[in-house]
């Protein structure tokens, strides 16, 4: 088994199967979207013909939604999965956010939450797609002033209640819109019955392992932000669709990896370079990243505070860093010897920006 090749194939990083950005997001279930500009490349590079205009079209039409969800961090989800994932993940995400607030000694009374949310909703309803600055102005009109940190918590509360989600895509600034307008009526939200919860758990587990295999239970728990019992339940419901293989490698711990019965296995292209954006699912989708990233160089890809860097992969192995938003390729390598054929991938990245 070539674990690296299987991850590349099933993550759609080589031989992509999809034409449209929204199809990629739906396949992945959720995609980390911390970096507002480069989340677009993370999706587009997994399509057959990467296009920034195609991503914007899908985003503006509400087929791709950006919001705080798993682990309280930014995610991209499809409109189809928005309500089920929100119902499944919001409680844990809200607990994470309240933990951050507590550590920062921030308390927001329920009366304040209700009052501020009414203003946020009114502002979004009037303008359709609003920036945080629009919210600040609307609050100021009512003589309400708060620091950016506190306002951010109010926005996250509104996101996790199914009130706000992403608005239209701007070059640099995030925007917000009413979820009911962008995604659809809240009546589409899942009920809280055990049957509905099981369906959502199974959906999330299926999409995770289908798009990130081979992966472990611990990887799934880390990525989803759910508790281990929920993750085990999702795997259990899938039954024979998943199977387990135990693998030992001299340099890695013994682990049990899950595979799906429709795992992609054909299409590996030797010698392929990838310019991978920061916070990409190729790394952040797993608790253990040593299959593709040597622990000796993990600090080159991310730090202990959760800050991820743009990385270069060669045949799936992380071997260097690159700098986005430049006219010419700026690449540095920390392992292996590399030739100039990385320019092919740089051209693909630059061409995507124009399409």
Sine and cosine of phi, psi and omega as CSV:
sin_phi,cos_phi,sin_psi,cos_psi,sin_omega,cos_omega
0.00,0.00,0.79,-0.61,0.12,-0.99
-0.99,-0.15,1.00,-0.05,-0.09,-1.00
-0.86,0.50,-0.61,0.79,-0.04,-1.00
-0.91,0.41,-0.72,0.70,0.01,-1.00
-0.88,0.48,-0.65,0.76,0.00,-1.00
-0.91,0.41,-0.64,0.77,0.05,-1.00
-0.91,0.42,-0.68,0.73,0.03,-1.00
-0.86,0.52,-0.71,0.70,-0.02,-1.00
-0.91,0.41,-0.76,0.65,-0.10,-0.99
-0.97,0.23,-0.36,0.93,0.15,-0.99
-0.99,0.11,0.00,1.00,0.03,-1.00
0.93,0.38,0.38,0.92,0.00,-1.00
-1.00,0.10,-0.33,0.95,0.19,-0.98
-0.74,-0.67,0.53,-0.85,-0.03,-1.00
0.74,0.67,0.82,0.58,-0.03,-1.00
-0.87,0.49,0.53,-0.85,-0.04,-1.00
-0.99,-0.15,-0.25,0.97,-0.21,-0.98
-0.95,-0.30,0.55,-0.83,0.05,-1.00
-1.00,-0.03,-0.54,0.84,-0.17,-0.98
-0.92,-0.39,0.59,-0.81,0.03,-1.00
-0.85,0.53,-0.63,0.77,-0.03,-1.00
-0.90,0.43,-0.47,0.89,0.05,-1.00
-0.94,0.34,-0.58,0.81,0.04,-1.00
-0.90,0.43,-0.76,0.66,-0.03,-1.00
-0.88,0.47,-0.66,0.75,0.04,-1.00
-0.89,0.46,-0.66,0.75,0.02,-1.00
-0.89,0.45,-0.66,0.75,-0.08,-1.00
-0.98,0.20,-0.30,0.95,-0.02,-1.00
1.00,0.09,-0.85,0.53,0.10,-0.99
-0.40,-0.92,0.56,-0.83,-0.01,-1.00
-0.75,-0.67,0.73,-0.69,0.01,-1.00
-0.85,0.52,0.69,-0.72,-0.11,-0.99
-0.69,-0.72,0.65,0.76,-0.05,-1.00
-0.89,0.46,-0.68,0.73,-0.07,-1.00
-1.00,-0.09,0.93,-0.36,-0.19,-0.98
-0.87,0.50,-0.63,0.78,-0.04,-1.00
-0.99,0.14,-0.64,0.77,-0.11,-0.99
-1.00,0.06,-0.16,0.99,0.14,-0.99
-0.87,0.49,-0.46,0.89,-0.03,-1.00
-0.93,0.37,-0.65,0.76,0.03,-1.00
-0.94,0.35,-0.58,0.81,0.02,-1.00
-0.84,0.54,-0.62,0.78,0.04,-1.00
-0.98,0.18,-0.76,0.65,-0.12,-0.99
-0.88,0.47,-0.60,0.80,-0.04,-1.00
-0.92,0.40,-0.23,0.97,0.03,-1.00
-0.99,-0.11,0.14,0.99,0.08,-1.00
-0.97,-0.23,0.26,-0.97,-0.01,-1.00
-0.91,0.41,-0.64,0.77,-0.01,-1.00
-0.75,-0.66,1.00,0.00,-0.07,-1.00
-0.83,0.56,0.72,-0.69,-0.04,-1.00
-0.52,-0.86,0.83,-0.55,0.05,-1.00
-0.94,0.35,-0.53,0.85,0.01,-1.00
-0.93,0.36,-0.60,0.80,0.04,-1.00
-0.91,0.42,-0.62,0.78,0.05,-1.00
-0.90,0.44,-0.72,0.69,-0.01,-1.00
-0.87,0.50,-0.65,0.76,0.01,-1.00
-0.87,0.48,-0.71,0.70,0.00,-1.00
-0.92,0.40,-0.61,0.79,-0.02,-1.00
-0.94,0.34,-0.75,0.66,-0.05,-1.00
-0.91,0.41,-0.52,0.86,-0.01,-1.00
-0.99,0.13,-0.06,1.00,0.04,-1.00
0.99,0.10,0.18,0.98,0.07,-1.00
-0.97,0.23,-0.43,0.90,0.13,-0.99
-0.87,-0.49,0.77,-0.64,-0.04,-1.00
-0.87,-0.49,0.68,-0.73,0.09,-1.00
-0.93,-0.36,0.76,-0.65,-0.03,-1.00
-0.31,-0.95,0.23,-0.97,0.15,-0.99
-0.99,0.16,0.82,-0.57,-0.06,-1.00
-0.61,-0.79,-1.00,-0.08,-0.08,-1.00
-0.92,0.39,0.74,-0.67,0.01,-1.00
0.87,0.49,0.28,0.96,0.00,-1.00
0.96,0.30,0.26,0.97,-0.06,-1.00
-0.94,-0.35,0.15,-0.99,-0.01,-1.00
-0.93,0.38,0.72,-0.70,0.07,-1.00
-0.68,-0.73,0.45,-0.89,0.26,-0.97
-0.97,-0.22,0.74,-0.68,0.08,-1.00
-0.71,-0.70,0.34,-0.94,0.06,-1.00
-0.99,0.14,0.42,-0.91,0.03,-1.00
-0.86,0.51,-0.59,0.81,-0.01,-1.00
-0.89,0.45,-0.56,0.83,-0.06,-1.00
-0.99,-0.10,-0.09,1.00,-0.14,-0.99
-0.83,0.55,-0.85,0.53,-0.08,-1.00
-0.91,0.42,-0.72,0.70,0.03,-1.00
-0.86,0.50,-0.67,0.75,-0.01,-1.00
-0.94,0.35,-0.60,0.80,0.03,-1.00
-0.89,0.46,-0.70,0.71,0.01,-1.00
-0.90,0.45,-0.61,0.79,-0.06,-1.00
-0.97,0.25,-0.65,0.76,-0.21,-0.98
-0.97,-0.25,-0.24,0.97,-0.18,-0.98
-0.90,0.43,-0.61,0.79,-0.05,-1.00
-0.89,0.46,-0.72,0.69,0.01,-1.00
-0.92,0.39,-0.65,0.76,0.01,-1.00
-0.90,0.44,-0.64,0.77,0.02,-1.00
-0.91,0.42,-0.61,0.79,0.05,-1.00
-0.90,0.44,-0.64,0.77,0.05,-1.00
-0.88,0.48,-0.72,0.69,-0.04,-1.00
-0.91,0.42,-0.65,0.76,0.04,-1.00
-0.90,0.43,-0.54,0.84,0.08,-1.00
-0.91,0.42,-0.67,0.75,0.07,-1.00
-0.88,0.47,-0.68,0.73,0.00,-1.00
-0.88,0.48,-0.67,0.74,0.00,-1.00
-0.89,0.45,-0.67,0.75,0.00,-1.00
-0.92,0.40,-0.44,0.90,0.04,-1.00
-1.00,-0.09,0.12,0.99,0.02,-1.00
0.85,0.53,0.69,0.73,0.04,-1.00
-0.93,-0.38,0.81,-0.59,0.06,-1.00
-0.84,-0.55,0.77,-0.64,0.02,-1.00
-0.86,-0.51,0.94,-0.33,0.00,-1.00
-0.90,0.44,0.44,-0.90,-0.03,-1.00
-0.88,0.48,-0.57,0.82,0.02,-1.00
-0.89,0.45,-0.61,0.79,0.04,-1.00
-0.93,0.37,-0.67,0.74,0.03,-1.00
-0.83,0.55,-0.73,0.68,-0.03,-1.00
-0.90,0.44,-0.70,0.71,-0.04,-1.00
-0.91,0.42,-0.73,0.68,-0.03,-1.00
-0.92,0.40,-0.63,0.78,-0.01,-1.00
-0.89,0.46,-0.62,0.79,0.04,-1.00
-0.86,0.51,-0.63,0.78,0.01,-1.00
-0.94,0.33,-0.67,0.75,0.03,-1.00
-0.87,0.49,-0.69,0.72,-0.01,-1.00
-0.90,0.43,-0.70,0.71,0.00,-1.00
-0.88,0.47,-0.67,0.74,0.00,-1.00
-0.90,0.44,-0.72,0.70,0.00,-1.00
-0.92,0.40,-0.60,0.80,0.01,-1.00
-0.91,0.42,-0.60,0.80,-0.03,-1.00
-0.97,0.25,-0.62,0.78,-0.12,-0.99
-0.97,-0.22,-0.28,0.96,0.04,-1.00
1.00,0.09,-0.82,0.57,0.01,-1.00
-0.66,-0.75,0.88,-0.48,-0.18,-0.98
-0.79,-0.62,0.45,-0.89,0.09,-1.00
-0.99,-0.12,0.16,-0.99,0.06,-1.00
-0.88,0.48,-0.57,0.82,0.03,-1.00
-0.88,0.47,-0.57,0.82,0.07,-1.00
-0.89,0.45,-0.64,0.77,0.04,-1.00
-0.90,0.43,-0.67,0.74,0.01,-1.00
-0.86,0.51,-0.70,0.72,0.00,-1.00
-0.90,0.43,-0.67,0.75,0.00,-1.00
-0.90,0.43,-0.63,0.78,0.05,-1.00
-0.93,0.38,-0.65,0.76,-0.01,-1.00
-0.89,0.46,-0.56,0.83,0.04,-1.00
-0.88,0.48,-0.37,0.93,0.04,-1.00
-0.96,-0.29,0.32,0.95,0.03,-1.00
0.86,0.51,0.62,0.79,0.06,-1.00
-0.91,-0.41,0.83,-0.56,-0.03,-1.00
-0.76,-0.65,0.68,-0.73,0.04,-1.00
-0.45,-0.89,0.37,-0.93,0.00,-1.00
-0.96,0.28,0.23,-0.97,-0.09,-1.00
-0.88,0.48,-0.58,0.81,-0.03,-1.00
-0.88,0.47,-0.73,0.68,-0.04,-1.00
-0.92,0.39,-0.67,0.75,0.03,-1.00
-0.88,0.47,-0.62,0.78,0.02,-1.00
-0.87,0.49,-0.62,0.78,0.03,-1.00
-0.91,0.41,-0.63,0.78,0.05,-1.00
-0.89,0.46,-0.65,0.76,0.02,-1.00
-0.91,0.42,-0.65,0.76,0.01,-1.00
-0.91,0.41,-0.64,0.77,0.09,-1.00
-0.84,0.55,-0.70,0.71,-0.02,-1.00
-0.92,0.40,-0.58,0.81,0.06,-1.00
-0.90,0.44,-0.73,0.68,-0.09,-1.00
-0.97,0.25,-0.20,0.98,0.11,-0.99
-1.00,0.00,-0.06,1.00,-0.04,-1.00
0.99,0.16,0.33,0.94,-0.02,-1.00
-1.00,-0.04,-0.76,0.65,-0.01,-1.00
-0.91,-0.41,0.50,-0.86,0.20,-0.98
-0.56,-0.83,-0.22,-0.98,-0.04,-1.00
-0.93,0.36,0.55,-0.83,0.12,-0.99
-0.99,-0.12,-0.57,-0.82,0.00,-1.00
-0.96,0.27,0.39,-0.92,-0.04,-1.00
-0.99,0.11,0.86,-0.52,0.10,-1.00
-0.96,-0.28,0.30,-0.95,-0.02,-1.00
-0.85,0.53,-0.66,0.75,-0.15,-0.99
-0.79,-0.61,-0.44,0.90,-0.15,-0.99
-0.94,-0.33,0.67,-0.74,0.10,-0.99
-0.95,0.31,0.55,-0.83,0.08,-1.00
-0.81,-0.59,0.23,-0.97,-0.05,-1.00
-0.74,-0.67,0.48,-0.88,0.03,-1.00
-0.57,-0.82,0.22,-0.98,0.08,-1.00
-0.95,0.31,0.77,-0.64,-0.03,-1.00
-0.87,0.49,-0.60,0.80,0.00,-1.00
-0.88,0.47,-0.54,0.84,0.03,-1.00
-0.99,0.17,-0.64,0.77,-0.12,-0.99
-0.99,0.16,-0.65,0.76,-0.12,-0.99
-0.97,-0.24,-0.66,0.75,-0.09,-1.00
0.64,-0.77,0.12,-0.99,-0.10,-0.99
-0.89,0.45,0.56,-0.83,-0.03,-1.00
-0.91,0.41,-0.19,0.98,0.05,-1.00
-0.91,0.41,-0.26,0.96,0.05,-1.00
-0.97,0.23,-0.16,0.99,-0.04,-1.00
-0.90,0.44,0.59,-0.81,0.02,-1.00
-0.90,0.44,0.50,-0.87,0.18,-0.98
-0.98,0.22,0.15,-0.99,-0.07,-1.00
-0.99,-0.16,0.25,0.97,0.02,-1.00
-0.92,0.40,0.37,-0.93,-0.02,-1.00
-0.90,0.45,-0.54,0.84,0.01,-1.00
-0.91,0.41,-0.68,0.74,0.02,-1.00
-0.92,0.38,-0.62,0.78,0.02,-1.00
-0.91,0.41,-0.66,0.75,0.05,-1.00
-0.87,0.49,-0.65,0.76,0.01,-1.00
-0.89,0.46,-0.66,0.75,0.01,-1.00
-0.93,0.36,-0.64,0.77,0.04,-1.00
-0.89,0.46,-0.68,0.74,0.01,-1.00
-0.91,0.41,-0.66,0.75,0.03,-1.00
-0.87,0.49,-0.71,0.71,-0.04,-1.00
-0.92,0.39,-0.69,0.72,0.02,-1.00
-0.89,0.46,-0.68,0.74,0.00,-1.00
-0.88,0.48,-0.73,0.68,-0.04,-1.00
-0.93,0.37,-0.60,0.80,0.01,-1.00
-0.89,0.46,-0.82,0.57,-0.09,-1.00
-0.95,0.30,-0.52,0.86,0.04,-1.00
-0.89,0.45,-0.59,0.80,-0.10,-0.99
-0.99,-0.16,-0.18,0.98,-0.09,-1.00
-0.77,-0.64,0.10,0.99,-0.02,-1.00
-0.90,0.43,0.51,-0.86,-0.04,1.00
-0.97,0.23,0.64,-0.77,0.00,-1.00
-0.55,-0.84,0.36,-0.93,-0.05,-1.00
-0.98,-0.21,0.20,-0.98,0.11,-0.99
-0.85,0.53,-0.68,0.73,-0.01,-1.00
-0.89,0.46,-0.58,0.81,0.08,-1.00
-0.89,0.46,-0.71,0.70,-0.03,-1.00
-0.90,0.43,-0.67,0.74,0.04,-1.00
-0.88,0.48,-0.73,0.68,0.01,-1.00
-0.86,0.51,-0.76,0.65,-0.10,-0.99
-0.91,0.41,-0.71,0.71,-0.10,-0.99
-0.97,0.24,-0.46,0.89,-0.09,-1.00
0.97,0.24,0.05,1.00,0.02,-1.00
-1.00,0.08,0.21,-0.98,0.03,-1.00
-0.98,0.21,0.29,-0.96,-0.13,-0.99
-0.91,0.41,-0.50,0.87,0.02,-1.00
-0.93,0.37,-0.65,0.76,0.07,-1.00
-0.88,0.47,-0.68,0.73,-0.02,-1.00
-0.91,0.41,-0.66,0.75,0.06,-1.00
-0.90,0.44,-0.61,0.79,0.02,-1.00
-0.90,0.44,-0.68,0.74,0.04,-1.00
-0.87,0.50,-0.67,0.75,0.03,-1.00
-0.92,0.40,-0.67,0.74,-0.02,-1.00
-0.87,0.49,-0.67,0.74,-0.04,-1.00
-0.89,0.45,-0.54,0.84,-0.03,-1.00
-0.94,0.34,-0.32,0.95,0.10,-0.99
0.84,0.54,-0.78,-0.62,-0.09,-1.00
-0.95,0.30,-0.14,0.99,0.04,-1.00
-0.89,0.46,-0.49,0.87,0.05,-1.00
-0.95,-0.31,0.59,-0.81,0.17,-0.99
-0.69,-0.72,0.32,-0.95,-0.12,-0.99
-0.90,-0.43,0.67,-0.74,0.17,-0.99
-0.79,-0.62,0.68,-0.73,0.04,-1.00
-0.99,-0.16,0.75,-0.66,-0.06,-1.00
-0.78,-0.62,0.67,-0.74,0.08,-1.00
-0.90,-0.44,0.77,-0.64,0.15,-0.99
-0.79,-0.62,0.59,-0.80,-0.11,-0.99
-0.80,0.60,-0.60,0.80,-0.10,-0.99
-1.00,-0.08,-0.06,1.00,-0.09,-1.00
-0.81,-0.59,0.43,-0.90,0.07,-1.00
-0.92,0.40,0.36,-0.93,0.07,-1.00
-0.95,0.30,0.79,-0.62,-0.05,-1.00
-0.66,-0.75,0.43,-0.90,0.11,-0.99
-0.98,-0.19,0.87,-0.50,-0.04,-1.00
-0.96,-0.29,0.65,-0.76,0.07,-1.00
-1.00,-0.08,0.62,-0.79,0.07,-1.00
-0.76,-0.65,0.44,-0.90,0.12,-0.99
-0.99,-0.14,0.37,-0.93,-0.04,-1.00
-0.96,0.27,-0.11,0.99,0.09,-1.00
-0.91,-0.41,0.47,0.88,-0.01,-1.00
-0.83,0.56,0.74,-0.67,0.09,-1.00
-0.95,0.30,0.74,-0.67,-0.04,-1.00
-0.76,-0.65,-0.15,0.99,-0.08,-1.00
-0.91,-0.42,0.68,-0.73,0.11,-0.99
0.79,-0.62,0.07,1.00,-0.03,-1.00
-0.89,0.46,0.74,-0.67,-0.01,-1.00
-0.91,-0.41,0.94,-0.34,-0.05,-1.00
-0.94,0.34,0.64,-0.77,0.04,-1.00
1.00,-0.02,0.04,1.00,-0.07,-1.00
-0.97,0.25,0.75,-0.66,0.15,-0.99
-0.99,-0.15,0.53,-0.85,0.10,-1.00
-0.74,-0.67,0.74,-0.67,0.14,-0.99
-0.99,-0.13,0.98,-0.20,-0.16,-0.99
-0.98,-0.18,0.75,-0.66,-0.02,-1.00
-0.96,0.29,0.26,-0.97,0.07,-1.00
-0.91,0.42,0.46,-0.89,0.03,-1.00
0.91,0.42,0.35,0.94,-0.03,-1.00
-0.95,0.30,0.48,-0.88,-0.01,-1.00
-0.89,0.46,-0.31,0.95,0.01,-1.00
-0.88,0.47,-0.49,0.87,0.09,-1.00
-0.94,-0.35,-0.76,0.66,-0.17,-0.99
-0.95,0.30,-0.23,0.97,0.02,-1.00
-0.98,0.22,0.06,1.00,-0.07,-1.00
-0.68,-0.74,0.57,-0.82,0.12,-0.99
-0.96,0.28,-0.70,0.72,0.04,-1.00
-0.98,-0.19,0.84,-0.54,-0.09,-1.00
-0.92,-0.40,0.18,0.98,-0.14,-0.99
-0.97,0.25,-0.15,0.99,0.09,-1.00
-0.89,0.45,-0.64,0.76,-0.08,-1.00
-0.92,-0.38,-0.21,0.98,-0.07,-1.00
-0.74,-0.67,0.90,-0.43,0.03,-1.00
-0.88,0.48,0.74,-0.67,0.05,-1.00
-0.82,0.57,-0.44,0.90,0.02,-1.00
-0.90,0.43,-0.38,0.92,-0.07,-1.00
-0.87,-0.50,0.22,0.98,-0.04,-1.00
-0.86,0.51,-0.52,0.85,-0.01,-1.00
-0.92,0.39,-0.29,0.96,0.06,-1.00
-0.98,0.21,-0.36,0.93,-0.05,-1.00
-0.98,-0.21,-0.54,0.84,0.00,-1.00
-0.31,-0.95,0.38,-0.92,0.06,-1.00
-0.95,-0.31,-0.01,-1.00,-0.06,-1.00
-0.96,0.27,-0.16,0.99,0.03,-1.00
-1.00,-0.05,0.05,1.00,0.05,-1.00
1.00,0.06,0.33,0.94,0.06,-1.00
-1.00,-0.06,0.86,-0.52,-0.04,-1.00
-0.96,-0.28,0.57,-0.82,-0.06,-1.00
-0.96,-0.29,0.38,-0.93,0.17,-0.99
-0.90,0.44,0.71,-0.70,-0.10,-0.99
-0.78,-0.63,0.36,-0.93,0.07,-1.00
-0.92,-0.39,0.73,-0.69,0.11,-0.99
-0.91,-0.42,0.68,-0.74,0.10,-1.00
-0.85,-0.53,0.90,-0.44,-0.15,-0.99
0.81,0.59,0.56,0.83,0.07,-1.00
1.00,0.05,-0.19,0.98,-0.01,-1.00
-1.00,-0.04,0.78,-0.63,-0.01,-1.00
-0.95,0.32,0.84,-0.54,-0.14,-0.99
-0.71,-0.70,-0.06,1.00,-0.05,-1.00
-0.18,-0.98,-0.06,-1.00,0.04,-1.00
-0.80,-0.60,0.41,-0.91,0.05,-1.00
-0.66,-0.76,0.27,-0.96,-0.05,-1.00
-0.89,-0.46,0.93,-0.38,0.04,-1.00
-0.94,0.33,0.16,-0.99,0.13,-0.99
0.89,0.46,0.51,0.86,0.08,-1.00
-0.90,-0.43,0.37,-0.93,0.03,-1.00
-0.96,0.28,-0.56,0.83,0.00,-1.00
-0.86,-0.51,0.45,-0.89,0.00,-1.00
-0.90,0.43,0.78,-0.63,0.13,-0.99
-0.87,-0.49,0.96,-0.28,-0.07,-1.00
-0.76,-0.65,0.62,-0.79,0.10,-0.99
-0.76,-0.64,0.62,-0.79,-0.04,-1.00
-0.90,-0.43,0.66,-0.75,0.02,-1.00
-0.92,-0.39,-0.02,1.00,0.12,-0.99
-0.40,-0.92,0.57,-0.82,0.05,-1.00
0.99,0.14,0.19,-0.98,0.08,-1.00
-0.95,-0.31,0.69,-0.72,-0.16,-0.99
-0.70,-0.71,0.57,-0.82,-0.05,-1.00
-0.97,-0.25,-0.09,-1.00,-0.15,-0.99
-0.99,0.11,0.02,1.00,-0.03,-1.00
-0.94,0.33,0.01,1.00,0.14,-0.99
-0.91,0.42,-0.32,0.95,0.01,-1.00
-0.88,0.48,-0.46,0.89,0.03,-1.00
-0.88,0.48,-0.68,0.73,0.02,-1.00
-0.95,0.32,-0.60,0.80,0.06,-1.00
-0.88,0.48,-0.66,0.75,0.02,-1.00
-0.90,0.44,-0.65,0.76,0.03,-1.00
-0.88,0.47,-0.65,0.76,0.03,-1.00
-0.91,0.42,-0.72,0.69,-0.02,-1.00
-0.92,0.38,-0.61,0.79,0.01,-1.00
-0.92,0.40,-0.62,0.79,0.02,-1.00
-0.84,0.54,-0.60,0.80,-0.04,-1.00
-0.91,0.42,-0.40,0.91,-0.07,-1.00
-1.00,-0.06,-0.27,0.96,-0.10,-1.00
-0.99,-0.12,0.00,0.00,0.00,0.00
